[in-house]
Amino acid sequence: MKTITQTHFISASPEEVYLALTNPLTIELWSGYSAEMQPVEGTEFSIFEGDICGRNIRLVENQQLVQEWYFGDNSEESVVTITLKPSDKGTRVELQHTNVPDEDFIDMVEGWRLYYWGAIKNYYRK
C-alpha cells in the first residue's frame, strides 16, 4: 500500500473548490460524468459513473473533505484528505490519499493530476 501526496493551485476561491468537490451538479459539469454526492458526513458517494465510490467521513465546509474510497477487497481503508487553503491566486489544494493498492498507484497518481485536478482547473480557468 502506498500514499499519494499532491499540492495544486486552482484559480477559484475555497468556496468554489469545495462546491466542485461536494455538489453533484458541479461535479458533473467539471467531470462530464454523472455523480451521486451529498455533502453530509457518513453518506456514500459515486462519481465518474461509479468508477470512484466511497463514503464521506468528515466535511469542514470550504476547508476540508475526508473520504474513504473503496478498492475492492482491501482490508485497510483508503482515505482521501483534501485540505483547501486560500492563496493569492485562488486556492491551494493539499491532497493525501493513503492505502492506495500498489497495483493501482501509478494510475491513481495520474488520475488525480489529469482527470480530477486537471478537470477542476480547466473548469475554473479564468
Secondary structure as GFF3:
##gff-version 3
##sequence-region A 1 126
A	DSSP	beta_strand	2	10	.	.	.	ID=ss1
A	DSSP	alpha_helix	14	22	.	.	.	ID=ss2
A	DSSP	alpha_helix	24	31	.	.	.	ID=ss3
A	DSSP	beta_strand	44	47	.	.	.	ID=ss4
A	DSSP	beta_strand	52	60	.	.	.	ID=ss5
A	DSSP	beta_strand	64	69	.	.	.	ID=ss6
A	DSSP	beta_strand	78	87	.	.	.	ID=ss7
A	DSSP	beta_strand	90	100	.	.	.	ID=ss8
A	DSSP	three_ten_helix	102	104	.	.	.	ID=ss9
A	DSSP	alpha_helix	105	110	.	.	.	ID=ss10
A	DSSP	pi_helix	111	117	.	.	.	ID=ss11
A	DSSP	alpha_helix	118	123	.	.	.	ID=ss12
###
